[in-house]
Amino acid sequence: MNTQSEFRRYLANIDTTSTQQLFTDVLVIGGGIAGLRAVIEAGARCNVILVCKDSLQESNTWNAQGGICSVLGPDDTFQSHISDTLNTGCGLNDTEVVELVIRQGPELLRQLLEWGTEFDVVDGHIDVTIEGGHSHARIAHAHGDSTGRIISESLIEKVRQMQSVRIIENFYVIDLITDDENECIGLVGRNSRTGEQIIWAGSTILASGGAGQLYRETTNPKGATSDGIAMAYRAGAILRDMEFMQFHPTTLYVAGASRALITETLRGEGAVLLDCNGNRFMKDYHPDGELAPRDIVSRAILEQMLATNSTHVYLDVRNFDKTHFTKRFPLISELCDSFDIDVSRDLIPVRPSAHYMIGGVKTDIGAASSIKGLYACGEVSASGLHGANRLGSNSLLEGLVFGRITGASAAESAGNLQARLKHPRIKYKIPHSDRSRLDTIDVRNSLRALMWRNVGIIRKAQPLKEAQEIIRFWQRYVMDKVFDSPEGWQCQNMLTVALLMAQAAERRMESRGVHYRSDFPGTDDVNFAKHIELVRDR
Ligand SMILES: Cc1cc2nc3c(=O)[nH]c(=O)nc-3n(C[C@H](O)[C@H](O)[C@H](O)COP(=O)(O)OP(=O)(O)OC[C@H]3O[C@@H](n4cnc5c(N)ncnc54)[C@H](O)[C@@H]3O)c2cc1C
């Protein structure tokens, strides 16, 4: 299906005769858990270049709090983890992928331990906790609520020791380069130190993370601007499940402050939700109360906010022992302290916000995209693990498992592709636009507000159509420009992906998983027990 009439293949001019060029067997875009794990695997077999647009410390992975799940406890089973994942995914999971990811979990977590990840331990075993949707305690955590940072540090350390790996931070990838047969042969990007560069590669791995920044309210750091999804779409890759954005029920709501996530583990360990009148309301929406799946908790909070005419609800952790709380959740403790919220006395104001992009670049069980030479893993991909809803803490696990698979597949195919790489000559020139200059920050803020209003937690045909009209209008004067900084390219990417999300959300005329349509509140298995795929016309 053609989803955009006006289309430009590349966002920047390309001229191989005058641009610096680098060569590698495997190219990895992204330094989160998926990219780093892929680098470790590929780097053991061939030369690798890893690029990321900021420092390696800037990623969703670095910010992950609650933990990574796997079958670790004596009373837990693979079957139980599999059925929890399938139940949460509402009929759209790929069962083969679910089995694969879950069965590899324990081995890959043990490997992380060997590489120095300091998981919290009790009586000599990795300590595990429980979150909504899980029927057993199986979430491993590190330094309390700093799991993502601790895992990242050990992976980064491992990657830095590899002679075969070159890391380039502050390298913004503008576009994937494809040849006449539409095989991916590298990328064009902007190195903040040396300017524009082309990197030719035997195979390329997209591990560029999520899209939370498309929404005004989000837990995601500033880099989650959906670049990878947009560049894969421009290159002709099939995208899948673009309507499925998961909203996290509880982010700190203090006007003016960033929307810091308040981990779900707190509810797993006994925190309760109260409305502004002090009523505990979750049991009115779901028998599992605070431990209901995330989409249900998010919608319940939103409905309760509407019913009580309030901007937020509260998380009550006053029943926690304060010393234990500070030790178990140091980040949240510090955050609350910084706003003078004394958790032993005060309630924590929270509301939902965009958290995890389930959809993305369609991949097969070997992490290959629909474009030869291009692989994808982690949040940028739609591997089929999550279905229509993600079970909490399954995403770090997915990054780890598919990072390893991708690294191995990409290294293997890089060998075959190398003979074919004959330093192609490319000249791509974009016509000059006379349209007026524009303030991309303003467009971006307006887009984020629009997405929150019209393509948010509760959706409906008319607002979804209106969102597409408005985005198309913005696209007319943003997409014809040639920018020379990430700010402009990010704005273009966000407009591209926002439109695709609104289109997919309009097409799914039912409610399933994280996608809720107030005009179609039921699940329609007859017409929609399938994926929605989008690909640009070539
Ligand atoms: C606050 C928060 C808490 C979370 N808690 C948990 C949790 O407890 N458990 C769990 O399982 N999941 C959690 N998640 C989700 C999980 O962290 C992510 O899904 C996962 O880390 C994604 O990993 P990734 O490697 O795919 O992408 P990321 O970690 O986001 O890395 C993306 C990388 O791509 C690079 N990149 C992006 N665009 C470009 C470009 N144009 N050019 C060059 N480089 C680019 C970035 O620089 C970055 O290095 C949480 C997420 C957030 C935001």
The ligand as an SDF file (V2000), in Angstrom:
LIG
                    3D

 53 58  0  0  0  0  0  0  0  0999 V2000
   12.3280    4.8800   31.1580 C   0  0  0  0  0  0  0  0  0  0  0  0
   12.2880    3.5120   30.5500 C   0  0  0  0  0  0  0  0  0  0  0  0
   12.2410    2.3870   31.3530 C   0  0  0  0  0  0  0  0  0  0  0  0
   12.2120    1.1150   30.7710 C   0  0  0  0  0  0  0  0  0  0  0  0
   12.2340    0.0180   31.6000 N   0  0  0  0  0  0  0  0  0  0  0  0
   12.2990   -1.2220   31.0420 C   0  0  0  0  0  0  0  0  0  0  0  0
   12.4480   -2.3700   31.8590 C   0  0  0  0  0  0  0  0  0  0  0  0
   12.5370   -2.2900   33.0810 O   0  0  0  0  0  0  0  0  0  0  0  0
   12.5090   -3.5840   31.2390 N   0  0  0  0  0  0  0  0  0  0  0  0
   12.4310   -3.7280   29.8770 C   0  0  0  0  0  0  0  0  0  0  0  0
   12.4980   -4.8500   29.3740 O   0  0  0  0  0  0  0  0  0  0  0  0
   12.3140   -2.6470   29.0890 N   0  0  0  0  0  0  0  0  0  0  0  0
   12.2570   -1.4040   29.6330 C   0  0  0  0  0  0  0  0  0  0  0  0
   12.1500   -0.3180   28.8310 N   0  0  0  0  0  0  0  0  0  0  0  0
   12.1850   -0.5100   27.3630 C   0  0  0  0  0  0  0  0  0  0  0  0
   13.5990   -0.8500   26.9380 C   0  0  0  0  0  0  0  0  0  0  0  0
   14.4930   -0.0400   27.6490 O   0  0  0  0  0  0  0  0  0  0  0  0
   13.8120   -0.6190   25.4520 C   0  0  0  0  0  0  0  0  0  0  0  0
   12.7960   -1.2240   24.7100 O   0  0  0  0  0  0  0  0  0  0  0  0
   15.1440   -1.2000   25.0110 C   0  0  0  0  0  0  0  0  0  0  0  0
   16.1610   -0.7380   25.8460 O   0  0  0  0  0  0  0  0  0  0  0  0
   15.4450   -0.8050   23.5710 C   0  0  0  0  0  0  0  0  0  0  0  0
   16.7600   -1.1610   23.2730 O   0  0  0  0  0  0  0  0  0  0  0  0
   17.3480   -0.9020   21.8290 P   0  0  0  0  0  0  0  0  0  0  0  0
   18.7370   -1.3990   21.8650 O   0  0  0  0  0  0  0  0  0  0  0  0
   16.4240   -1.4450   20.8180 O   0  0  0  0  0  0  0  0  0  0  0  0
   17.2860    0.6890   21.6570 O   0  0  0  0  0  0  0  0  0  0  0  0
   17.9140    1.8480   22.5450 P   0  0  0  0  0  0  0  0  0  0  0  0
   18.4100    1.3690   23.8280 O   0  0  0  0  0  0  0  0  0  0  0  0
   16.9230    2.9480   22.5740 O   0  0  0  0  0  0  0  0  0  0  0  0
   19.1630    2.3400   21.6660 O   0  0  0  0  0  0  0  0  0  0  0  0
   18.9590    3.0150   20.4610 C   0  0  0  0  0  0  0  0  0  0  0  0
   20.3110    3.4310   19.9050 C   0  0  0  0  0  0  0  0  0  0  0  0
   20.1340    3.8680   18.5500 O   0  0  0  0  0  0  0  0  0  0  0  0
   20.8480    5.0600   18.3330 C   0  0  0  0  0  0  0  0  0  0  0  0
   20.2160    5.8140   17.2580 N   0  0  0  0  0  0  0  0  0  0  0  0
   18.9160    6.1370   17.0900 C   0  0  0  0  0  0  0  0  0  0  0  0
   18.7340    6.8660   15.9700 N   0  0  0  0  0  0  0  0  0  0  0  0
   19.9630    7.0240   15.4110 C   0  0  0  0  0  0  0  0  0  0  0  0
   20.4540    7.6990   14.2660 C   0  0  0  0  0  0  0  0  0  0  0  0
   19.6420    8.3930   13.4550 N   0  0  0  0  0  0  0  0  0  0  0  0
   21.7690    7.6610   14.0240 N   0  0  0  0  0  0  0  0  0  0  0  0
   22.6280    6.9970   14.8380 C   0  0  0  0  0  0  0  0  0  0  0  0
   22.2120    6.3460   15.9390 N   0  0  0  0  0  0  0  0  0  0  0  0
   20.9050    6.3520   16.2200 C   0  0  0  0  0  0  0  0  0  0  0  0
   20.8060    5.7700   19.6710 C   0  0  0  0  0  0  0  0  0  0  0  0
   21.8540    6.7180   19.7430 O   0  0  0  0  0  0  0  0  0  0  0  0
   20.9640    4.5940   20.6300 C   0  0  0  0  0  0  0  0  0  0  0  0
   22.3350    4.3030   20.7920 O   0  0  0  0  0  0  0  0  0  0  0  0
   12.1940    0.9720   29.3680 C   0  0  0  0  0  0  0  0  0  0  0  0
   12.2360    2.1030   28.5630 C   0  0  0  0  0  0  0  0  0  0  0  0
   12.2870    3.3610   29.1360 C   0  0  0  0  0  0  0  0  0  0  0  0
   12.3390    4.5600   28.2440 C   0  0  0  0  0  0  0  0  0  0  0  0
  1  2  1  0
  2  3  1  0
  2 52  2  0
  3  4  2  0
  4  5  1  0
  4 50  1  0
  5  6  2  0
  6  7  1  0
  6 13  1  0
  7  8  2  0
  7  9  1  0
  9 10  1  0
 10 11  2  0
 10 12  1  0
 12 13  2  0
 13 14  1  0
 14 15  1  0
 14 50  1  0
 15 16  1  0
 16 17  1  0
 16 18  1  0
 18 19  1  0
 18 20  1  0
 20 21  1  0
 20 22  1  0
 22 23  1  0
 23 24  1  0
 24 25  2  0
 24 26  1  0
 24 27  1  0
 27 28  1  0
 28 29  2  0
 28 30  1  0
 28 31  1  0
 31 32  1  0
 32 33  1  0
 33 34  1  0
 33 48  1  0
 34 35  1  0
 35 36  1  0
 35 46  1  0
 36 37  1  0
 36 45  1  0
 37 38  2  0
 38 39  1  0
 39 40  1  0
 39 45  2  0
 40 41  1  0
 40 42  2  0
 42 43  1  0
 43 44  2  0
 44 45  1  0
 46 47  1  0
 46 48  1  0
 48 49  1  0
 50 51  2  0
 51 52  1  0
 52 53  1  0
M  END
$$$$
